């Protein structure tokens, strides 16, 4: 036997060979001028292995063990060409089984696929990478493909091979850095990892970066899953969505953390399953009048306390709540109940867990090698290397994966500011400038533009929403015009200003009046979503009702007013769970919302108010049809800081309503409001109704305008404005027309 062959056998036996297919399997061998068919196989602890000709099963060829660890070989001098065969194994316990030889199959990923991946343009790469159940060469099994260019060797380990890294070594395909192996006979729910011998010789076991399913934490293996078996029932929803103008639809989003929305205390405080959530959460959201659910990240993550933002399984819905099919069924049920589903998506960073993406092959593969570019020290995480094409491809394909495979209606992209700025959250010396000496992350900017352009092309009706906390210009502008290409941007400026204002004692609000009105000064610079999110009710920030000043009555009145002003203000809306019924405590991911509070009147009234506010918003297109058109909003009076009252018009085409918000406990019994037209108006909404826990200061009946100039208008009306209350008026003819249309329907 030649030295090279001995070395090959040594590497196979030790699980260190980079091209096991060159050694194992069937080969035509030239020896002493003659050719023969040779078969080699390796199985630790095998007692014997036999080659079986699948065309003539009577032809069986016992193999000879040539290495005590289980390396077998047979030379077939009567065979000159490759033939289809199986191997019959018998282990030391006398157990016998048959299987096709994994080393008899051609690669499952083509050279062209590898080329596109290397170029960063394979947007469906998730169908080619990772562990996949397929039929290959007429045989059912699982294909495994992983990118680890600097690894010395990679093998598949799992519950099907006793987690033995010697049993199924993979081959490296050329210079692509991609490793591949097809293992026949594997089935759905088989567990696996990649055993990687890193560039420095360190062995690590890694979960599949493209894995579709994972073990329930704290276990970390990937799980084979068949993504083709689920049958969707939401074609009508998707067709209708594709025809909508994304900027002219109502959006009042209910932001939810699935692990703490509701639990089952009588069963150990366990989570609700996706199936249970499809029943309880959807019916609640529908009853409350929300248009969308936005889920904090459901991609697989090991640590509950990260809320899902420390993702280790980018292609796997977390198994905490059930299977991938059960999550699909949840989304399907949402759509069939008229509810859109948005998903938090985290391309800004990933955790350092040893089984995850970090230092995958011993090098900074998915992250930057320089920690000044490759780490978020404040979060203890790695940052993606957006300039590496394979990494960019990984992330863009992942975004598309959720939109196409799971029918998600949009992604809320987390921590965009941390991607855009090289010095985000860093002190001097902890970051390096770009090639022009600036703080902008040029690679991340290009990645974001590329991603949004591709999604716009392939999923044009999907929403891409940026959580971007700075004044970066053009976040929602077209990349062809220099923008980043998002559909919407969270309005963090409005949120900070408004919460600062509303937390002040009404006596002092007049000193901060500009905080209430400043949002409209820049509103049309982007397509904004107004948010009161999970981030505002944690870390000693207090709950929403807890932020409000005054006694209990004033707190709830302030909160009703705050939500009313938010819904009247231009921009799409988002409210975090618990805020709709005035939860007292800050949100805690480790327990259920305080649903027991609904036995008390204050919380019942608050929930009833938010339900009515949602329905009122949906029924009146003036509040959403022209959110981003200057015609849709006009101040009536934004300068009355001494009274802390603001008034404005919301419009859509020919319809309009007049909103008045009083941010003090003072009752105005003869408040004069300028109106643009002569005629009658009628109150159509009032946050101070008794049914909402208010004091019952309302405007009954029709109110005739008077020839009293006010607020730059020749006409005005005299109305009652309740303490800490919001009143909405509509011209009577418009209201009559709306009522008549309802009757016709």
C-alpha positions in Angstrom: 0.0 0.0 0.0 1.3 3.4 -0.9 2.3 6.0 1.7 -0.4 8.4 0.3 -3.0 5.8 0.8 -1.9 5.1 4.4 -2.1 8.8 5.1 -5.6 9.0 3.6 -6.7 6.0 5.7 -5.2 7.7 8.8 -7.1 10.9 8.1 -10.4 9.1 7.5 -10.1 7.1 10.7 -9.4 10.2 12.7 -12.2 12.2 11.0 -9.8 14.8 9.5 -10.0 14.2 5.7 -11.0 17.2 3.5 -12.1 15.0 0.6 -13.4 11.7 1.9 -15.1 10.9 -1.4 -11.7 10.5 -3.0 -10.9 7.7 -0.7 -14.3 6.1 0.3 -16.9 4.8 -2.0 -16.5 3.0 -5.3 -13.7 3.8 -7.7 -12.1 2.3 -10.8 -8.6 1.3 -9.8 -5.6 0.7 -12.0 -3.2 -1.8 -10.5 -0.2 -3.5 -12.2 -1.6 -2.5 -15.6 -5.1 -4.0 -14.9 -8.3 -2.2 -13.9 -10.7 -3.3 -11.2 -13.6 -1.8 -9.2 -12.6 -1.0 -5.7 -14.9 -0.1 -2.8 -13.8 1.4 0.5 -15.9 2.0 3.6 -15.4 3.1 7.1 -17.6 2.4 10.1 -16.2 2.4 13.6 -16.8 -0.8 15.5 -18.0 -2.6 12.4 -17.5 -6.4 12.4 -18.0 -6.9 8.7 -19.3 -5.0 5.7 -20.6 -6.5 2.4 -21.1 -4.8 -1.0 -24.4 -5.8 -2.6 -25.0 -5.3 -6.4 -28.5 -3.7 -6.6 -29.1 -5.1 -10.1 -28.3 -8.6 -9.0 -28.5 -8.9 -5.3 -27.1 -12.4 -5.4 -23.8 -10.8 -6.2 -22.4 -9.9 -2.8 -18.8 -9.0 -2.1 -17.5 -9.3 1.5 -15.0 -6.5 2.4 -11.7 -6.9 4.2 -11.0 -4.9 7.3 -7.6 -3.3 6.7 -7.7 -1.0 9.8 -8.8 -2.1 13.2 -10.9 1.0 13.7 -13.3 -0.1 11.0 -11.8 0.7 7.6 -12.8 -1.9 5.0 -11.8 -2.5 1.3 -12.6 -4.9 -1.5 -11.2 -5.1 -5.0 -13.5 -6.6 -7.6 -11.4 -7.9 -10.5 -14.4 -9.2 -12.3 -16.0 -5.7 -12.5 -14.6 -2.9 -14.7 -17.2 -0.2 -14.4 -19.1 1.5 -11.5 -22.4 -0.1 -10.6 -25.2 0.8 -8.1 -24.7 -0.8 -4.8 -25.7 -0.9 -1.1 -23.6 -1.8 1.9 -24.6 -4.3 4.5 -23.1 -3.5 7.8 -22.8 -5.8 10.9 -21.6 -4.2 14.1 -19.9 -5.8 17.0 -23.2 -6.5 18.7 -24.3 -8.6 15.7 -26.9 -6.1 14.5 -27.1 -5.9 10.7 -28.6 -3.2 8.4 -28.3 -2.0 4.8 -27.8 1.4 3.4 -26.7 3.1 0.2 -23.1 4.4 0.6 -23.0 8.1 1.3 -19.8 8.3 -0.7 -21.4 7.0 -3.9 -23.4 10.2 -4.6 -22.6 13.3 -6.7 -22.6 16.7 -5.0 -26.1 18.1 -4.1 -25.1 21.7 -4.8 -24.0 22.7 -8.3 -20.9 24.7 -9.3 -23.3 27.4 -10.5 -25.0 27.6 -7.1 -21.6 28.0 -5.5 -20.6 30.7 -8.0 -23.8 32.7 -7.3 -23.3 32.3 -3.5 -19.7 33.5 -3.8 -20.8 36.5 -5.8 -23.5 37.3 -3.2 -26.4 36.9 -5.6 -28.0 33.6 -4.7 -31.1 34.9 -3.0 -32.6 31.4 -2.5 -29.4 29.9 -1.1 -31.4 28.6 1.8 -32.7 25.9 -0.6 -29.1 24.8 -1.3 -27.4 25.2 2.1 -27.8 23.5 5.5 -29.5 20.1 6.2 -32.2 19.4 3.7 -34.5 16.4 3.1 -34.3 15.5 -0.6 -34.4 12.7 -3.1 -30.9 12.4 -4.7 -29.9 9.8 -7.2 -33.3 8.1 -6.7 -32.7 7.8 -3.0 -34.4 9.6 -0.1 -32.1 11.1 2.5 -30.6 14.4 3.7 -28.2 16.7 1.9 -25.8 18.7 4.1 -24.0 21.8 2.9 -22.1 24.3 5.0 -19.7 27.2 4.3 -16.5 26.9 6.2 -13.6 27.9 3.9 -10.8 27.8 6.5 -11.8 24.6 8.2 -9.4 21.7 8.1 -12.3 19.2 8.0 -16.0 19.1 8.6 -18.3 16.2 9.4 -22.0 15.6 10.1 -22.8 14.3 13.6 -26.2 13.4 14.9 -28.4 11.0 16.7 -28.3 8.8 13.6 -24.5 8.2 14.0 -24.1 8.4 17.8 -22.7 11.9 17.4 -19.4 10.3 16.1 -17.5 12.8 14.1 -15.6 10.0 12.2 -18.8 8.5 10.7 -19.8 11.1 8.1 -16.9 13.3 7.0 -17.8 15.9 4.3 -16.0 16.9 1.2 -14.7 20.4 0.4 -15.9 21.5 -3.1 -13.1 23.3 -4.8 -12.2 26.9 -3.7 -15.8 27.8 -2.8 -15.3 27.0 0.9 -18.5 24.9 0.8 -18.5 21.4 2.3 -21.1 18.8 1.2 -22.4 15.3 2.0 -25.6 13.4 1.2 -26.6 10.8 3.8 -29.2 8.3 2.6 -32.0 7.1 4.8 -32.2 10.1 7.2 -35.7 11.3 8.1 -37.6 14.3 9.5 -36.8 15.1 13.1 -33.3 13.6 13.0 -31.0 15.8 15.0 -27.6 17.0 13.7 -24.7 19.4 14.0 -21.5 20.1 12.0 -18.3 19.0 13.7 -15.7 21.5 12.5 -11.9 21.1 12.8 -11.1 24.8 12.8 -8.1 26.3 11.0 -5.9 26.0 14.2 -7.0 22.4 14.8 -9.6 23.2 17.5 -12.7 20.9 17.2 -16.1 22.6 17.7 -19.7 21.4 17.2 -21.8 24.0 15.4 -25.5 24.2 14.8 -26.5 24.6 11.1 -26.5 28.3 10.1 -29.3 27.5 7.6 -31.1 25.0 9.9 -34.9 25.2 9.6 -35.7 23.8 13.0 -33.8 23.4 16.3 -34.0 21.5 19.6 -35.8 23.1 22.5 -33.3 25.1 24.5 -31.1 24.5 26.4 -30.3 21.8 23.8 -28.7 23.3 20.7 -28.8 20.8 17.8 -30.4 21.4 14.5 -33.4 19.2 13.4 -34.2 18.0 9.9 -37.5 19.4 8.8 -39.6 19.0 5.6 -40.7 22.6 4.5 -42.8 21.3 1.6 -45.5 19.5 3.5 -47.5 22.5 4.9 -50.4 23.6 2.6 -51.2 27.3 2.9 -54.7 28.7 2.9 -54.0 32.5 2.6 -54.0 33.0 -1.2 -56.9 35.5 -0.9 -55.0 37.5 1.7 -51.7 37.6 -0.3 -53.6 38.6 -3.5 -55.4 41.4 -1.7 -52.1 42.6 -0.1 -50.4 42.8 -3.5 -53.0 45.3 -4.7 -52.8 47.7 -1.8 -51.0 51.0 -1.6 -48.8 50.3 1.5 -48.8 54.0 2.4 -52.5 54.5 2.3 -53.7 51.6 4.4 -54.6 51.6 8.1 -51.9 50.3 10.4 -52.4 50.0 14.1 -49.9 47.4 15.2 -50.0 45.2 18.3 -46.4 44.5 19.3 -46.2 41.1 21.1 -43.6 39.0 22.9 -45.1 35.5 22.5 -43.4 34.1 25.6 -45.0 36.6 28.0 -48.3 37.7 26.4 -50.1 34.9 28.2 -49.0 31.8 30.0 -50.6 28.7 31.6 -50.1 29.1 35.3 -51.9 25.9 36.2 -49.4 24.0 34.2 -46.1 25.3 35.6 -46.5 28.7 34.0 -45.6 27.2 30.6 -45.7 29.0 27.3 -48.7 29.0 25.0 -48.0 27.0 21.9 -48.2 28.4 18.4 -51.5 26.5 18.1 -52.9 28.0 21.3 -51.7 31.4 20.3 -53.5 31.0 17.0 -56.7 30.7 19.0 -56.3 33.1 21.9 -54.0 35.9 20.5 -55.7 36.2 17.1 -59.2 36.4 18.6 -58.0 39.0 21.0 -56.2 41.1 18.4 -59.2 40.9 16.1 -61.7 41.8 18.9 -59.4 44.8 19.8 -59.4 46.1 16.3 -55.7 45.9 15.4 -54.6 45.4 11.8 -51.3 43.8 12.4 -49.3 41.8 15.0 -45.6 42.5 15.3 -43.7 39.7 16.9 -40.5 40.3 18.8 -38.0 37.9 17.2 -39.2 34.3 17.0 -36.0 33.1 15.3 -34.3 30.5 17.4 -32.4 31.9 20.4 -30.9 30.2 23.5 -31.5 32.9 26.2 -35.0 33.9 27.1 -33.8 37.1 28.6 -32.6 38.4 25.3 -36.2 38.7 24.2 -35.2 37.0 20.9 -32.6 39.6 19.9 -29.6 37.2 20.4 -30.4 35.0 17.4 -28.5 31.7 16.8 -31.0 30.1 14.3 -31.7 32.7 11.6 -33.8 30.3 9.5 -35.6 28.5 12.4 -38.7 29.7 14.2 -38.1 29.0 17.9 -39.1 25.5 19.0 -40.2 27.0 22.4 -43.7 27.3 21.1 -43.9 24.4 18.7 -42.9 23.2 15.2 -42.2 25.3 12.0 -45.5 24.0 10.6 -47.3 25.1 13.7 -45.8 28.6 13.3 -46.9 28.6 9.6 -50.4 27.7 10.8 -50.3 30.6 13.2 -49.4 33.0 10.3 -52.0 31.4 8.1 -54.7 31.9 10.8 -53.8 35.5 11.2 -54.2 36.1 7.5 -57.5 34.3 7.4 -58.7 36.6 10.2 -57.6 39.7 8.3 -54.5 40.3 10.4 -51.1 41.0 9.0 -47.9 39.6 10.6 -44.7 41.6 11.0 -41.6 40.0 12.3 -38.6 41.6 14.2 -35.5 40.8 12.2 -31.9 41.2 13.6 -29.2 41.7 11.0 -27.1 44.0 13.2 -25.4 41.5 15.5 -25.3 37.9 16.7 -24.2 36.2 19.9 -20.9 34.6 20.8 -22.4 31.2 21.8 -19.9 28.5 20.9 -22.4 26.5 18.8 -23.5 29.6 16.8 -22.0 31.6 13.9 -19.1 33.1 15.8 -15.6 32.1 14.6 -17.3 29.4 12.7 -14.3 27.9 11.0 -11.7 29.4 13.4 -11.6 32.7 11.5 -13.9 35.7 11.6 -16.2 34.2 9.0 -19.5 36.0 9.5 -18.0 38.8 11.5 -15.1 41.3 11.1 -11.7 40.1 12.3 -10.9 43.5 13.8 -13.0 43.8 17.0 -13.3 47.5 16.4 -15.4 46.6 13.4 -16.6 43.2 14.5 -18.0 43.5 18.0 -20.8 45.4 19.8 -19.2 45.5 23.3 -22.2 47.0 24.9 -24.3 44.0 23.8 -21.5 41.4 24.0 -22.1 40.3 20.4 -20.4 40.1 17.1 -21.3 42.4 14.1 -21.8 41.0 10.7 -19.2 41.6 8.0 -21.6 43.2 5.5 -18.8 43.6 2.9 -18.3 39.9 2.6 -20.5 38.7 -0.2 -21.3 35.3 1.3 -22.4 37.1 4.5 -24.5 39.6 2.6 -26.0 36.7 0.7 -26.8 34.9 3.9 -28.7 37.9 5.4 -30.6 38.9 2.2 -31.7 35.4 1.6 -32.8 35.2 5.2 -35.0 38.2 4.9 -36.5 36.8 1.8 -36.9 33.4 3.4 -39.3 34.8 6.1 -41.3 36.8 3.5 -41.6 33.9 1.0 -41.5 30.7 3.1 -43.5 31.9 6.0 -45.7 34.5 4.2 -44.6 37.2 6.7 -46.1 40.6 5.7 -43.1 42.7 6.7 -39.9 42.9 8.7 -39.0 45.4 11.4 -35.3 45.7 11.0 -33.7 46.0 14.5 -30.9 48.5 15.4 -30.3 50.0 12.0 -28.4 52.9 13.5 -25.8 50.4 14.9 -25.3 49.2 11.4 -25.0 52.6 9.8 -22.4 54.2 12.2 -19.0 52.7 12.9 -18.8 54.6 16.2 -22.2 53.5 17.4 -22.0 52.9 21.2 -18.2 53.0 21.1 -15.6 55.2 22.8 -12.7 56.8 21.0 -10.2 54.1 20.1 -12.9 51.4 20.0 -13.7 52.0 16.3 -12.0 52.8 13.0 -13.1 55.3 10.5 -14.1 54.5 6.9 -11.7 55.0 3.9 -12.7 58.7 3.8 -12.2 59.2 7.5 -15.9 59.3 8.3 -18.1 57.4 10.8 -20.4 55.9 8.2 -20.3 52.1 7.7 -20.1 52.1 3.9 -20.4 48.4 3.6 -23.5 48.3 5.8 -25.1 51.1 3.8 -24.5 49.2 0.5 -25.9 46.0 2.1 -29.1 47.8 3.2 -29.7 49.4 -0.1 -29.0 46.1 -1.9 -31.3 44.2 0.4 -34.2 46.6 0.1 -33.9 46.8 -3.6 -34.0 43.0 -3.9 -37.0 42.7 -1.6 -38.8 45.4 -3.5 -38.2 43.4 -6.7 -39.2 40.0 -5.4 -41.7 40.8 -2.6 -43.1 44.3 -3.6 -46.0 44.2 -1.2 -43.8 43.4 1.9 -43.2 46.1 4.4 -39.6 46.9 5.4 -39.6 48.9 8.6 -36.4 50.5 10.1 -35.8 51.0 13.8 -33.4 53.8 13.1 -32.9 56.2 16.0 -30.9 59.0 14.4 -31.5 61.7 11.8 -29.9 59.7 9.0 -31.3 61.2 5.8 -33.4 59.2 3.3 -34.1 56.1 5.4 -37.4 55.6 3.5 -36.3 57.1 0.2 -35.6 55.0 -2.9 -32.0 53.7 -3.1 -31.9 55.1 -6.7 -32.3 58.5 -5.1 -29.7 58.0 -2.5 -32.0 56.6 0.2 -31.9 53.3 2.1 -35.1 52.0 0.6 -37.2 51.1 3.7 -41.0 51.4 3.5 -41.4 52.9 7.0 -39.2 54.2 9.8 -39.9 54.1 13.5 -40.3 57.7 14.7 -38.0 57.6 17.7 -37.8 61.4 17.8 -41.5 61.8 18.2 -41.6 59.0 20.8 -38.9 60.6 23.0 -40.4 64.1 22.7 -43.9 62.9 23.4 -43.0 60.8 26.4 -40.9 63.6 27.8 -43.9 65.9 27.4 -46.6 63.6 28.7 -44.7 62.6 31.8 -44.5 66.2 33.0 -47.0 67.5 35.5 -49.7 69.3 33.5 -48.8 72.5 35.4 -45.4 72.5 33.7 -46.3 71.1 30.2 -46.6 74.7 28.9 -42.8 75.0 29.3 -42.2 72.1 26.9 -45.0 72.7 24.4 -42.6 72.4 21.4 -42.0 68.8 22.4 -45.7 68.1 21.6 -45.7 69.9 18.2 -42.1 69.5 16.9 -42.8 66.1 15.2 -44.8 67.8 12.4 -41.8 70.0 11.6 -40.0 67.0 10.1 -42.9 64.5 9.6 -42.7 64.6 5.8 -39.0 63.9 5.6 -39.7 60.2 6.0 -42.5 57.7 6.1 -42.9 57.4 9.8 -44.5 54.9 12.2 -45.3 56.3 15.7 -44.3 53.7 18.3 -44.8 53.1 22.0 -42.9 49.9 22.0 -41.5 47.3 24.4 -38.3 49.4 24.8 -40.3 52.1 26.6 -41.7 49.9 29.4 -38.6 48.1 30.7 -35.4 48.8 32.6 -37.0 51.0 35.2 -38.7 53.1 32.6 -42.1 52.3 34.1 -45.2 51.1 32.3 -47.2 53.4 30.1 -49.8 54.2 32.8 -47.0 54.5 35.3 -45.4 57.3 33.3 -48.5 59.4 33.7 -48.6 62.1 36.4 -51.4 62.7 38.9 -53.8 60.5 40.9 -55.3 57.3 39.4 -58.1 59.0 37.6 -55.6 61.5 36.0 -53.2 58.8 35.1 -55.8 56.9 33.1 -57.2 60.1 31.6 -53.6 61.1 30.6 -53.1 57.7 29.0 -56.4 57.9 27.0 -55.4 61.3 25.8 -51.9 60.2 24.9 -53.2 57.3 22.8 -55.8 59.6 21.2 -53.2 62.2 20.2 -51.0 59.4 18.8 -53.8 58.0 16.7 -54.8 61.5 15.5 -51.2 62.4 14.6 -50.0 61.4 11.0 -48.1 58.2 10.8 -48.8 54.5 11.2 -49.2 53.3 14.8 -47.7 50.7 17.1 -48.5 49.9 20.7 -46.8 47.2 22.9 -48.9 44.6 24.6 -50.2 45.4 28.1 -50.4 49.1 27.3 -53.9 48.6 26.0 -55.3 47.8 29.4 -53.0 50.0 31.5 -50.7 47.4 33.1 -49.1 48.9 36.2 -45.9 46.9 36.2 -43.0 47.2 33.7 -43.0 44.4 31.2 -41.1 41.3 32.2 -40.3 38.6 29.6 -40.3 35.9 32.3 -44.0 36.1 33.2 -47.4 36.7 31.7 -49.0 40.1 31.3 -51.1 41.0 34.4 -54.4 40.0 32.9 -55.9 39.7 36.4 -56.1 43.5 36.4 -59.1 43.3 34.1 -61.2 42.5 37.1 -60.9 46.2 38.1 -62.9 49.0 36.5 -60.0 51.3 35.6 -58.4 48.6 33.5 -61.7 47.4 31.9 -62.4 51.0 30.9 -58.9 51.4 29.5 -59.2 48.3 27.4 -62.6 49.3 26.2 -61.2 52.7 25.2 -58.4 51.3 23.2 -60.8 48.9 21.4 -63.1 51.8 20.6 -60.1 54.0 19.5 -58.9 51.2 17.2 -62.2 50.8 15.6 -62.7 54.5 15.3 -59.3 54.8 13.6 -60.2 52.0 11.1 -63.6 53.4 10.2 -62.3 56.9 9.5 -59.9 57.0 6.5 -58.9 60.6 7.4 -56.6 59.1 10.0 -54.6 56.9 7.6 -55.3 57.5 3.9 -53.0 60.5 3.5 -50.5 59.9 6.4 -47.6 61.1 4.2 -49.3 63.7 2.1 -49.3 67.3 3.5 -52.9 67.6 2.5 -53.8 65.0 5.2 -52.9 67.2 8.1 -53.2 70.9 9.1 -52.8 72.6 12.5 -55.8 74.6 13.6 -53.8 75.9 16.6 -50.5 74.6 17.8 -49.4 77.7 19.7 -51.6 77.7 22.7 -48.9 76.6 25.2 -50.5 78.4 28.2 -53.6 76.3 27.9 -51.6 73.2 26.7 -54.3 72.6 24.1 -53.6 71.7 20.4 -56.1 71.3 17.6 -55.7 70.1 14.0 -57.5 68.8 10.9 -57.1 65.3 9.5 -58.2 65.0 5.9 -58.6 62.4 3.1 -59.7 63.7 -0.3 -63.0 65.6 0.4 -63.4 64.4 4.0 -62.1 66.0 7.1 -62.4 65.9 10.9 -61.2 68.4 13.7 -59.3 67.1 16.7 -58.8 69.0 20.0 -56.5 67.7 22.7 -56.4 69.2 26.2 -53.3 68.3 28.1 -54.4 69.9 31.4 -57.0 68.9 34.0 -58.9 72.1 33.3 -62.4 71.8 31.9 -63.2 74.2 29.0 -67.0 74.7 28.8 -66.9 77.3 26.0 -63.8 76.5 24.0 -63.8 78.3 20.7 -62.4 76.4 17.7 -61.9 77.8 14.3 -63.3 75.7 11.4 -62.7 76.1 7.7 -66.4 75.9 6.6 -69.7 77.3 7.6 -72.3 74.7 8.8 -72.9 72.2 11.5 -70.4 69.8 13.2 -71.0 66.8 15.4 -68.8 65.1 18.0 -67.8 61.7 16.8 -65.3 60.7 19.4 -64.5 61.7 23.0 -61.9 60.1 25.3 -63.8 61.4 28.4 -66.9 59.2 28.0 -68.1 57.5 31.2 -67.8 54.2 29.4 -64.0 54.8 29.2 -63.7 55.9 32.8 -63.9 59.6 32.0 -65.9 62.4 33.6 -68.6 62.4 30.9 -67.9 65.9 29.5 -69.2 65.4 26.0 -70.8 67.5 23.2 -74.3 66.3 22.5 -76.2 67.1 19.3 -75.4 69.3 16.4 -73.2 72.4 16.8 -73.7 75.2 14.4 -70.7 77.3 13.3 -70.8 81.0 14.0 -69.5 84.1 12.1 -66.8 84.5 14.8 -63.3 84.6 13.2 -60.9 82.3 15.1 -57.7 80.5 14.5 -57.3 82.3 11.1 -60.8 81.0 10.0 -63.9 83.2 9.5 -66.0 80.5 11.1 -65.8 78.9 14.6 -67.7 76.7 17.0 -68.0 76.7 20.8 -67.6 73.3 22.3 -66.8 71.6 25.6 -63.3 70.2 25.9 -63.0 67.7 28.8 -60.1 67.7 31.3 -57.1 65.6 30.0 -59.3 64.7 27.0 -59.5 64.5 23.3 -62.5 65.5 21.2 -63.0 64.7 17.5 -65.6 66.6 15.5 -66.8 66.1 11.9 -68.8 68.3 9.6 -72.3 67.1 9.8 -72.9 66.5 6.1 -69.8 64.3 6.0 -71.0 62.4 9.0 -74.5 61.9 7.4 -72.9 60.7 4.2 -70.8 58.2 6.2 -73.9 56.9 8.0 -75.8 56.6 4.7 -73.0 54.6 3.2 -73.1 52.2 6.1 -76.8 51.7 5.6 -76.2 50.9 1.9 -73.6 48.4 2.8 
